[in-house]
Amino acid sequence: MSDPAAPSAQQPASLVRPDGPWTHRDVAANGARFHIAELGDGPLVMFLHGFPQFWWTWRHQLEALADAG
């Protein structure tokens, strides 16, 4: 079985990962792949969204918290 978080040349460009001040990462855990958008340094703050929303829901909060340190 291949690693679901490994980059693939066959993956199309994603519309849900627009460029911005954040960094996109994929994390594999227990056979599932999770997308992470991260920004800033400092204590970890994790936002969890519900279905059918996605990470874009938290874009303004990501920037505000990163600016606040």
FENKAQUI-V832660 format. One line per field, one symbol per residue. ss: DSSP state (a for helix, b for strand, c for the rest). psi: psi as a letter, one per 40 degrees, with the letter a starting at -180 (. if undefined). burial: + if it has 24 or more other ideal C-beta (glycine too) atoms within 12 Angstrom, else -. A space follows every 10 residues. Layout:
ss->???
psi->???
burial->???
This chain:
ss->cccccccccc cccccccccc ccbbbbbbbc cbbbbbbbcc cccccccccc ccccaaaaaa aaaaaaaac
psi->hiheehihee hihheegiia eihhihhhhf eihhhhhihi iaihhhhhii heiadddedd ddddddde.
burial->---------- ---------- -+-+------ -----++++- ---------- ----+--++- -+-------
